[in-house]
Amino acid sequence: SHVVTISSLTPATSYNCSVTTFSHNSPSVPTYIAVSTMGKQHFPFFFLLQLQHLFLLVL
């Protein structure tokens, strides 16, 4: 599995992300995900998303 960490996100904001992994210098097909953060009253927060053997940790 792979771990991707995203930090310094703005509260109450949506982000569109593409994630590409490399195996033996060959890139994978990009995986597109949407990340939405909660408002300031919910800090600190994090969530873990498992998507086709990809783990995304948002802090």
PQR file with spaces between the fields and no chain letter, atoms N, CA, C, O and H, PARSE charges and radii, in Angstrom:
ATOM       1  N    SER     1       0.841   -1.192    0.000 -0.4000 1.5000
ATOM       2  CA   SER     1       0.000    0.000    0.000 -0.0000 2.0000
ATOM       3  C    SER     1       0.877    1.243    0.000  0.5500 1.7000
ATOM       4  O    SER     1       2.077    1.169    0.263 -0.5500 1.4000
ATOM       5  N    HIS     2       0.275    2.371   -0.294 -0.4000 1.5000
ATOM       6  CA   HIS     2       0.980    3.647   -0.346 -0.0000 2.0000
ATOM       7  C    HIS     2       0.318    4.612    0.629  0.5500 1.7000
ATOM       8  O    HIS     2      -0.892    4.548    0.843 -0.5500 1.4000
ATOM       9  H    HIS     2      -0.700    2.432   -0.508  0.4000 1.0000
ATOM      10  N    VAL     3       1.092    5.487    1.209 -0.4000 1.5000
ATOM      11  CA   VAL     3       0.568    6.490    2.130 -0.0000 2.0000
ATOM      12  C    VAL     3       0.881    7.874    1.577  0.5500 1.7000
ATOM      13  O    VAL     3       2.027    8.180    1.249 -0.5500 1.4000
ATOM      14  H    VAL     3       2.076    5.539    1.036  0.4000 1.0000
ATOM      15  N    VAL     4      -0.148    8.700    1.480 -0.4000 1.5000
ATOM      16  CA   VAL     4       0.004   10.080    1.034 -0.0000 2.0000
ATOM      17  C    VAL     4      -0.488   10.972    2.159  0.5500 1.7000
ATOM      18  O    VAL     4      -1.586   10.771    2.679 -0.5500 1.4000
ATOM      19  H    VAL     4      -1.080    8.451    1.746  0.4000 1.0000
ATOM      20  N    THR     5       0.315   11.955    2.539 -0.4000 1.5000
ATOM      21  CA   THR     5      -0.068   12.889    3.597 -0.0000 2.0000
ATOM      22  C    THR     5      -0.285   14.273    2.997  0.5500 1.7000
ATOM      23  O    THR     5       0.553   14.783    2.254 -0.5500 1.4000
ATOM      24  H    THR     5       1.207   12.119    2.117  0.4000 1.0000
ATOM      25  N    ILE     6      -1.420   14.867    3.333 -0.4000 1.5000
ATOM      26  CA   ILE     6      -1.719   16.229    2.908 -0.0000 2.0000
ATOM      27  C    ILE     6      -1.873   17.064    4.175  0.5500 1.7000
ATOM      28  O    ILE     6      -2.660   16.719    5.056 -0.5500 1.4000
ATOM      29  H    ILE     6      -2.101   14.452    3.937  0.4000 1.0000
ATOM      30  N    SER     7      -1.129   18.155    4.266 -0.4000 1.5000
ATOM      31  CA   SER     7      -1.206   19.011    5.450 -0.0000 2.0000
ATOM      32  C    SER     7      -1.402   20.459    5.035  0.5500 1.7000
ATOM      33  O    SER     7      -1.397   20.785    3.848 -0.5500 1.4000
ATOM      34  H    SER     7      -0.490   18.435    3.550  0.4000 1.0000
ATOM      35  N    SER     8      -1.576   21.323    6.029 -0.4000 1.5000
ATOM      36  CA   SER     8      -1.743   22.773    5.815 -0.0000 2.0000
ATOM      37  C    SER     8      -2.951   23.084    4.943  0.5500 1.7000
ATOM      38  O    SER     8      -2.891   23.955    4.075 -0.5500 1.4000
ATOM      39  H    SER     8      -1.581   21.058    6.993  0.4000 1.0000
ATOM      40  N    LEU     9      -4.042   22.373    5.176 -0.4000 1.5000
ATOM      41  CA   LEU     9      -5.261   22.634    4.421 -0.0000 2.0000
ATOM      42  C    LEU     9      -6.071   23.731    5.100  0.5500 1.7000
ATOM      43  O    LEU     9      -6.002   23.904    6.317 -0.5500 1.4000
ATOM      44  H    LEU     9      -4.091   21.665    5.881  0.4000 1.0000
ATOM      45  N    THR    10      -6.827   24.460    4.313 -0.4000 1.5000
ATOM      46  CA   THR    10      -7.674   25.525    4.822 -0.0000 2.0000
ATOM      47  C    THR    10      -9.006   24.941    5.284  0.5500 1.7000
ATOM      48  O    THR    10      -9.566   24.081    4.604 -0.5500 1.4000
ATOM      49  H    THR    10      -6.882   24.320    3.324  0.4000 1.0000
ATOM      50  N    PRO    11      -9.530   25.398    6.439 -0.5600 1.5000
ATOM      51  CA   PRO    11     -10.828   24.890    6.909  0.2800 2.0000
ATOM      52  C    PRO    11     -11.955   25.198    5.926  0.5500 1.7000
ATOM      53  O    PRO    11     -11.918   26.199    5.210 -0.5500 1.4000
ATOM      54  N    ALA    12     -12.952   24.324    5.905 -0.4000 1.5000
ATOM      55  CA   ALA    12     -14.155   24.497    5.087 -0.0000 2.0000
ATOM      56  C    ALA    12     -13.815   24.748    3.617  0.5500 1.7000
ATOM      57  O    ALA    12     -14.353   25.663    2.993 -0.5500 1.4000
ATOM      58  H    ALA    12     -12.982   23.511    6.486  0.4000 1.0000
ATOM      59  N    THR    13     -12.921   23.929    3.077 -0.4000 1.5000
ATOM      60  CA   THR    13     -12.478   24.077    1.691 -0.0000 2.0000
ATOM      61  C    THR    13     -12.476   22.715    1.009  0.5500 1.7000
ATOM      62  O    THR    13     -12.208   21.699    1.649 -0.5500 1.4000
ATOM      63  H    THR    13     -12.484   23.186    3.584  0.4000 1.0000
ATOM      64  N    SER    14     -12.773   22.692   -0.277 -0.4000 1.5000
ATOM      65  CA   SER    14     -12.732   21.460   -1.062 -0.0000 2.0000
ATOM      66  C    SER    14     -11.521   21.479   -1.983  0.5500 1.7000
ATOM      67  O    SER    14     -11.167   22.517   -2.541 -0.5500 1.4000
ATOM      68  H    SER    14     -12.991   23.518   -0.797  0.4000 1.0000
ATOM      69  N    TYR    15     -10.891   20.317   -2.135 -0.4000 1.5000
ATOM      70  CA   TYR    15      -9.714   20.177   -2.990 -0.0000 2.0000
ATOM      71  C    TYR    15      -9.941   19.017   -3.947  0.5500 1.7000
ATOM      72  O    TYR    15     -10.478   17.981   -3.554 -0.5500 1.4000
ATOM      73  H    TYR    15     -11.179   19.474   -1.681  0.4000 1.0000
ATOM      74  N    ASN    16      -9.537   19.184   -5.197 -0.4000 1.5000
ATOM      75  CA   ASN    16      -9.528   18.097   -6.171 -0.0000 2.0000
ATOM      76  C    ASN    16      -8.080   17.655   -6.347  0.5500 1.7000
ATOM      77  O    ASN    16      -7.213   18.471   -6.656 -0.5500 1.4000
ATOM      78  H    ASN    16      -9.101   20.025   -5.517  0.4000 1.0000
ATOM      79  N    CYS    17      -7.819   16.369   -6.151 -0.4000 1.5000
ATOM      80  CA   CYS    17      -6.443   15.860   -6.168 -0.0000 2.0000
ATOM      81  C    CYS    17      -6.327   14.711   -7.157  0.5500 1.7000
ATOM      82  O    CYS    17      -7.275   13.951   -7.354 -0.5500 1.4000
ATOM      83  H    CYS    17      -8.524   15.706   -5.900  0.4000 1.0000
ATOM      84  N    SER    18      -5.173   14.591   -7.770 -0.4000 1.5000
ATOM      85  CA   SER    18      -4.859   13.401   -8.555 -0.0000 2.0000
ATOM      86  C    SER    18      -3.620   12.767   -7.944  0.5500 1.7000
ATOM      87  O    SER    18      -2.672   13.460   -7.577 -0.5500 1.4000
ATOM      88  H    SER    18      -4.403   15.208   -7.610  0.4000 1.0000
ATOM      89  N    VAL    19      -3.637   11.451   -7.839 -0.4000 1.5000
ATOM      90  CA   VAL    19      -2.545   10.706   -7.213 -0.0000 2.0000
ATOM      91  C    VAL    19      -2.015    9.700   -8.218  0.5500 1.7000
ATOM      92  O    VAL    19      -2.779    8.916   -8.781 -0.5500 1.4000
ATOM      93  H    VAL    19      -4.408   10.888   -8.137  0.4000 1.0000
ATOM      94  N    THR    20      -0.714    9.722   -8.444 -0.4000 1.5000
ATOM      95  CA   THR    20      -0.063    8.783   -9.358 -0.0000 2.0000
ATOM      96  C    THR    20       1.051    8.072   -8.612  0.5500 1.7000
ATOM      97  O    THR    20       1.867    8.717   -7.953 -0.5500 1.4000
ATOM      98  H    THR    20      -0.094   10.359   -7.987  0.4000 1.0000
ATOM      99  N    THR    21       1.094    6.762   -8.707 -0.4000 1.5000
ATOM     100  CA   THR    21       2.177    5.992   -8.094 -0.0000 2.0000
ATOM     101  C    THR    21       3.127    5.511   -9.184  0.5500 1.7000
ATOM     102  O    THR    21       2.771    5.455  -10.361 -0.5500 1.4000
ATOM     103  H    THR    21       0.431    6.239   -9.242  0.4000 1.0000
ATOM     104  N    PHE    22       4.338    5.167   -8.771 -0.4000 1.5000
ATOM     105  CA   PHE    22       5.346    4.696   -9.714 -0.0000 2.0000
ATOM     106  C    PHE    22       5.849    3.327   -9.285  0.5500 1.7000
ATOM     107  O    PHE    22       6.156    3.116   -8.112 -0.5500 1.4000
ATOM     108  H    PHE    22       4.628    5.212   -7.815  0.4000 1.0000
ATOM     109  N    SER    23       5.934    2.408  -10.217 -0.4000 1.5000
ATOM     110  CA   SER    23       6.483    1.080   -9.980 -0.0000 2.0000
ATOM     111  C    SER    23       7.485    0.796  -11.091  0.5500 1.7000
ATOM     112  O    SER    23       7.122    0.753  -12.266 -0.5500 1.4000
ATOM     113  H    SER    23       5.684    2.580  -11.170  0.4000 1.0000
ATOM     114  N    HIS    24       8.735    0.603  -10.721 -0.4000 1.5000
ATOM     115  CA   HIS    24       9.801    0.368  -11.705 -0.0000 2.0000
ATOM     116  C    HIS    24       9.819    1.474  -12.760  0.5500 1.7000
ATOM     117  O    HIS    24       9.942    1.209  -13.956 -0.5500 1.4000
ATOM     118  H    HIS    24       9.031    0.638   -9.766  0.4000 1.0000
ATOM     119  N    ASN    25       9.692    2.722  -12.293 -0.4000 1.5000
ATOM     120  CA   ASN    25       9.719    3.914  -13.146 -0.0000 2.0000
ATOM     121  C    ASN    25       8.537    4.024  -14.108  0.5500 1.7000
ATOM     122  O    ASN    25       8.558    4.849  -15.022 -0.5500 1.4000
ATOM     123  H    ASN    25       9.592    2.937  -11.322  0.4000 1.0000
ATOM     124  N    SER    26       7.520    3.208  -13.912 -0.4000 1.5000
ATOM     125  CA   SER    26       6.324    3.284  -14.753 -0.0000 2.0000
ATOM     126  C    SER    26       5.180    3.892  -13.937  0.5500 1.7000
ATOM     127  O    SER    26       4.820    3.354  -12.890 -0.5500 1.4000
ATOM     128  H    SER    26       7.503    2.538  -13.170  0.4000 1.0000
ATOM     129  N    PRO    27       4.610    4.996  -14.398 -0.5600 1.5000
ATOM     130  CA   PRO    27       3.518    5.612  -13.640  0.2800 2.0000
ATOM     131  C    PRO    27       2.217    4.833  -13.779  0.5500 1.7000
ATOM     132  O    PRO    27       1.958    4.206  -14.806 -0.5500 1.4000
ATOM     133  N    SER    28       1.405    4.883  -12.729 -0.4000 1.5000
ATOM     134  CA   SER    28       0.092    4.261  -12.774 -0.0000 2.0000
ATOM     135  C    SER    28      -0.899    5.220  -13.427  0.5500 1.7000
ATOM     136  O    SER    28      -0.584    6.379  -13.697 -0.5500 1.4000
ATOM     137  H    SER    28       1.615    5.393  -11.895  0.4000 1.0000
ATOM     138  N    VAL    29      -2.086    4.715  -13.671 -0.4000 1.5000
ATOM     139  CA   VAL    29      -3.170    5.586  -14.117 -0.0000 2.0000
ATOM     140  C    VAL    29      -3.536    6.480  -12.931  0.5500 1.7000
ATOM     141  O    VAL    29      -3.706    5.970  -11.823 -0.5500 1.4000
ATOM     142  H    VAL    29      -2.342    3.774  -13.452  0.4000 1.0000
ATOM     143  N    PRO    30      -3.661    7.783  -13.123 -0.5600 1.5000
ATOM     144  CA   PRO    30      -3.978    8.666  -11.988  0.2800 2.0000
ATOM     145  C    PRO    30      -5.311    8.315  -11.339  0.5500 1.7000
ATOM     146  O    PRO    30      -6.274    7.964  -12.020 -0.5500 1.4000
ATOM     147  N    THR    31      -5.352    8.413  -10.023 -0.4000 1.5000
ATOM     148  CA   THR    31      -6.583    8.261   -9.264 -0.0000 2.0000
ATOM     149  C    THR    31      -7.025    9.649   -8.834  0.5500 1.7000
ATOM     150  O    THR    31      -6.234   10.412   -8.277 -0.5500 1.4000
ATOM     151  H    THR    31      -4.569    8.698   -9.470  0.4000 1.0000
ATOM     152  N    TYR    32      -8.274    9.977   -9.087 -0.4000 1.5000
ATOM     153  CA   TYR    32      -8.773   11.308   -8.759 -0.0000 2.0000
ATOM     154  C    TYR    32      -9.647   11.218   -7.518  0.5500 1.7000
ATOM     155  O    TYR    32     -10.549   10.385   -7.436 -0.5500 1.4000
ATOM     156  H    TYR    32      -8.916    9.358   -9.539  0.4000 1.0000
ATOM     157  N    ILE    33      -9.366   12.082   -6.560 -0.4000 1.5000
ATOM     158  CA   ILE    33     -10.124   12.095   -5.315 -0.0000 2.0000
ATOM     159  C    ILE    33     -10.507   13.531   -4.986  0.5500 1.7000
ATOM     160  O    ILE    33      -9.849   14.476   -5.422 -0.5500 1.4000
ATOM     161  H    ILE    33      -8.633   12.759   -6.627  0.4000 1.0000
ATOM     162  N    ALA    34     -11.566   13.682   -4.222 -0.4000 1.5000
ATOM     163  CA   ALA    34     -11.984   14.988   -3.722 -0.0000 2.0000
ATOM     164  C    ALA    34     -11.840   14.974   -2.208  0.5500 1.7000
ATOM     165  O    ALA    34     -12.282   14.035   -1.545 -0.5500 1.4000
ATOM     166  H    ALA    34     -12.101   12.914   -3.868  0.4000 1.0000
ATOM     167  N    VAL    35     -11.226   16.004   -1.667 -0.4000 1.5000
ATOM     168  CA   VAL    35     -11.016   16.127   -0.226 -0.0000 2.0000
ATOM     169  C    VAL    35     -11.714   17.392    0.234  0.5500 1.7000
ATOM     170  O    VAL    35     -11.511   18.462   -0.340 -0.5500 1.4000
ATOM     171  H    VAL    35     -10.867   16.767   -2.205  0.4000 1.0000
ATOM     172  N    SER    36     -12.539   17.273    1.271 -0.4000 1.5000
ATOM     173  CA   SER    36     -13.209   18.443    1.844 -0.0000 2.0000
ATOM     174  C    SER    36     -12.857   18.529    3.318  0.5500 1.7000
ATOM     175  O    SER    36     -12.936   17.536    4.041 -0.5500 1.4000
ATOM     176  H    SER    36     -12.704   16.404    1.737  0.4000 1.0000
ATOM     177  N    THR    37     -12.471   19.712    3.762 -0.4000 1.5000
ATOM     178  CA   THR    37     -12.146   19.904    5.172 -0.0000 2.0000
ATOM     179  C    THR    37     -13.345   20.496    5.897  0.5500 1.7000
ATOM     180  O    THR    37     -14.211   21.125    5.289 -0.5500 1.4000
ATOM     181  H    THR    37     -12.407   20.519    3.175  0.4000 1.0000
ATOM     182  N    MET    38     -13.378   20.283    7.197 -0.4000 1.5000
ATOM     183  CA   MET    38     -14.458   20.807    8.021 -0.0000 2.0000
ATOM     184  C    MET    38     -14.097   22.207    8.502  0.5500 1.7000
ATOM     185  O    MET    38     -13.002   22.701    8.232 -0.5500 1.4000
ATOM     186  H    MET    38     -12.674   19.771    7.690  0.4000 1.0000
ATOM     187  N    GLY    39     -15.028   22.846    9.218 -0.4000 1.5000
ATOM     188  CA   GLY    39     -14.794   24.189    9.732 -0.0000 2.0000
ATOM     189  C    GLY    39     -13.832   24.202   10.898  0.5500 1.7000
ATOM     190  O    GLY    39     -13.432   23.152   11.401 -0.5500 1.4000
ATOM     191  H    GLY    39     -15.918   22.444    9.437  0.4000 1.0000
ATOM     192  N    LYS    40     -13.462   25.401   11.327 -0.4000 1.5000
ATOM     193  CA   LYS    40     -12.467   25.573   12.383 -0.0000 2.0000
ATOM     194  C    LYS    40     -12.880   24.919   13.694  0.5500 1.7000
ATOM     195  O    LYS    40     -12.022   24.480   14.460 -0.5500 1.4000
ATOM     196  H    LYS    40     -13.787   26.254   10.919  0.4000 1.0000
ATOM     197  N    GLN    41     -14.177   24.847   13.965 -0.4000 1.5000
ATOM     198  CA   GLN    41     -14.622   24.300   15.234 -0.0000 2.0000
ATOM     199  C    GLN    41     -14.317   22.811   15.364  0.5500 1.7000
ATOM     200  O    GLN    41     -14.426   22.260   16.459 -0.5500 1.4000
ATOM     201  H    GLN    41     -14.874   25.203   13.343  0.4000 1.0000
ATOM     202  N    HIS    42     -13.941   22.155   14.283 -0.4000 1.5000
ATOM     203  CA   HIS    42     -13.670   20.721   14.310 -0.0000 2.0000
ATOM     204  C    HIS    42     -12.185   20.404   14.420  0.5500 1.7000
ATOM     205  O    HIS    42     -11.829   19.225   14.431 -0.5500 1.4000
ATOM     206  H    HIS    42     -13.853   22.603   13.394  0.4000 1.0000
ATOM     207  N    PHE    43     -11.300   21.397   14.503 -0.4000 1.5000
ATOM     208  CA   PHE    43      -9.864   21.135   14.620 -0.0000 2.0000
ATOM     209  C    PHE    43      -9.550   20.618   16.008  0.5500 1.7000
ATOM     210  O    PHE    43     -10.245   21.015   16.943 -0.5500 1.4000
ATOM     211  H    PHE    43     -11.589   22.354   14.494  0.4000 1.0000
ATOM     212  N    PRO    44      -8.565   19.769   16.218 -0.5600 1.5000
ATOM     213  CA   PRO    44      -7.819   19.091   15.157  0.2800 2.0000
ATOM     214  C    PRO    44      -8.642   17.953   14.551  0.5500 1.7000
ATOM     215  O    PRO    44      -9.497   17.385   15.229 -0.5500 1.4000
ATOM     216  N    PHE    45      -8.401   17.624   13.318 -0.4000 1.5000
ATOM     217  CA   PHE    45      -9.149   16.549   12.672 -0.0000 2.0000
ATOM     218  C    PHE    45      -8.245   15.799   11.711  0.5500 1.7000
ATOM     219  O    PHE    45      -7.210   16.303   11.276 -0.5500 1.4000
ATOM     220  H    PHE    45      -7.706   18.086   12.767  0.4000 1.0000
ATOM     221  N    PHE    46      -8.652   14.609   11.398 -0.4000 1.5000
ATOM     222  CA   PHE    46      -7.968   13.840   10.370 -0.0000 2.0000
ATOM     223  C    PHE    46      -8.928   12.765    9.891  0.5500 1.7000
ATOM     224  O    PHE    46      -9.882   12.423   10.589 -0.5500 1.4000
ATOM     225  H    PHE    46      -9.493   14.199   11.752  0.4000 1.0000
ATOM     226  N    PHE    47      -8.684   12.247    8.733 -0.4000 1.5000
ATOM     227  CA   PHE    47      -9.409   11.071    8.298 -0.0000 2.0000
ATOM     228  C    PHE    47      -8.518   10.233    7.407  0.5500 1.7000
ATOM     229  O    PHE    47      -7.560   10.725    6.811 -0.5500 1.4000
ATOM     230  H    PHE    47      -7.909   12.525    8.166  0.4000 1.0000
ATOM     231  N    LEU    48      -8.848    8.975    7.331 -0.4000 1.5000
ATOM     232  CA   LEU    48      -8.063    8.014    6.571 -0.0000 2.0000
ATOM     233  C    LEU    48      -8.969    7.418    5.507  0.5500 1.7000
ATOM     234  O    LEU    48     -10.037    6.885    5.810 -0.5500 1.4000
ATOM     235  H    LEU    48      -9.627    8.575    7.815  0.4000 1.0000
ATOM     236  N    LEU    49      -8.537    7.513    4.272 -0.4000 1.5000
ATOM     237  CA   LEU    49      -9.334    7.031    3.150 -0.0000 2.0000
ATOM     238  C    LEU    49      -8.583    5.917    2.446  0.5500 1.7000
ATOM     239  O    LEU    49      -7.442    6.094    2.020 -0.5500 1.4000
ATOM     240  H    LEU    49      -7.670    7.945    4.026  0.4000 1.0000
ATOM     241  N    GLN    50      -9.228    4.775    2.329 -0.4000 1.5000
ATOM     242  CA   GLN    50      -8.626    3.677    1.583 -0.0000 2.0000
ATOM     243  C    GLN    50      -9.312    3.609    0.228  0.5500 1.7000
ATOM     244  O    GLN    50     -10.533    3.467    0.149 -0.5500 1.4000
ATOM     245  H    GLN    50     -10.155    4.631    2.676  0.4000 1.0000
ATOM     246  N    LEU    51      -8.525    3.710   -0.834 -0.4000 1.5000
ATOM     247  CA   LEU    51      -9.085    3.725   -2.181 -0.0000 2.0000
ATOM     248  C    LEU    51      -8.195    2.893   -3.082  0.5500 1.7000
ATOM     249  O    LEU    51      -7.127    3.347   -3.494 -0.5500 1.4000
ATOM     250  H    LEU    51      -7.534    3.824   -0.770  0.4000 1.0000
ATOM     251  N    GLN    52      -8.621    1.693   -3.389 -0.4000 1.5000
ATOM     252  CA   GLN    52      -7.886    0.791   -4.273 -0.0000 2.0000
ATOM     253  C    GLN    52      -6.426    0.657   -3.831  0.5500 1.7000
ATOM     254  O    GLN    52      -5.504    0.946   -4.594 -0.5500 1.4000
ATOM     255  H    GLN    52      -9.489    1.325   -3.055  0.4000 1.0000
ATOM     256  N    HIS    53      -6.237    0.219   -2.600 -0.4000 1.5000
ATOM     257  CA   HIS    53      -4.918   -0.014   -2.006 -0.0000 2.0000
ATOM     258  C    HIS    53      -4.134    1.277   -1.792  0.5500 1.7000
ATOM     259  O    HIS    53      -2.931    1.229   -1.534 -0.5500 1.4000
ATOM     260  H    HIS    53      -6.986   -0.016   -1.981  0.4000 1.0000
ATOM     261  N    LEU    54      -4.783    2.407   -1.892 -0.4000 1.5000
ATOM     262  CA   LEU    54      -4.138    3.694   -1.636 -0.0000 2.0000
ATOM     263  C    LEU    54      -4.692    4.245   -0.333  0.5500 1.7000
ATOM     264  O    LEU    54      -5.908    4.356   -0.170 -0.5500 1.4000
ATOM     265  H    LEU    54      -5.760    2.446   -2.101  0.4000 1.0000
ATOM     266  N    PHE    55      -3.818    4.586    0.586 -0.4000 1.5000
ATOM     267  CA   PHE    55      -4.245    5.157    1.848 -0.0000 2.0000
ATOM     268  C    PHE    55      -3.918    6.643    1.842  0.5500 1.7000
ATOM     269  O    PHE    55      -2.773    7.030    1.611 -0.5500 1.4000
ATOM     270  H    PHE    55      -2.831    4.495    0.454  0.4000 1.0000
ATOM     271  N    LEU    56      -4.911    7.466    2.091 -0.4000 1.5000
ATOM     272  CA   LEU    56      -4.733    8.912    2.106 -0.0000 2.0000
ATOM     273  C    LEU    56      -4.980    9.401    3.524  0.5500 1.7000
ATOM     274  O    LEU    56      -6.070    9.211    4.064 -0.5500 1.4000
ATOM     275  H    LEU    56      -5.842    7.152    2.278  0.4000 1.0000
ATOM     276  N    LEU    57      -3.991   10.023    4.125 -0.4000 1.5000
ATOM     277  CA   LEU    57      -4.106   10.566    5.473 -0.0000 2.0000
ATOM     278  C    LEU    57      -4.100   12.076    5.375  0.5500 1.7000
ATOM     279  O    LEU    57      -3.150   12.669    4.863 -0.5500 1.4000
ATOM     280  H    LEU    57      -3.106   10.178    3.686  0.4000 1.0000
ATOM     281  N    VAL    58      -5.152   12.694    5.860 -0.4000 1.5000
ATOM     282  CA   VAL    58      -5.270   14.144    5.809 -0.0000 2.0000
ATOM     283  C    VAL    58      -5.193   14.682    7.221  0.5500 1.7000
ATOM     284  O    VAL    58      -5.971   14.278    8.084 -0.5500 1.4000
ATOM     285  H    VAL    58      -5.923   12.212    6.276  0.4000 1.0000
ATOM     286  N    LEU    59      -4.263   15.591    7.466 -0.4000 1.5000
ATOM     287  CA   LEU    59      -4.067   16.199    8.784 -0.0000 2.0000
ATOM     288  C    LEU    59      -4.440   17.674    8.720  0.5500 1.7000
ATOM     289  O    LEU    59      -4.350   18.378    9.726 -0.5500 1.4000
ATOM     290  H    LEU    59      -3.630   15.920    6.764  0.4000 1.0000
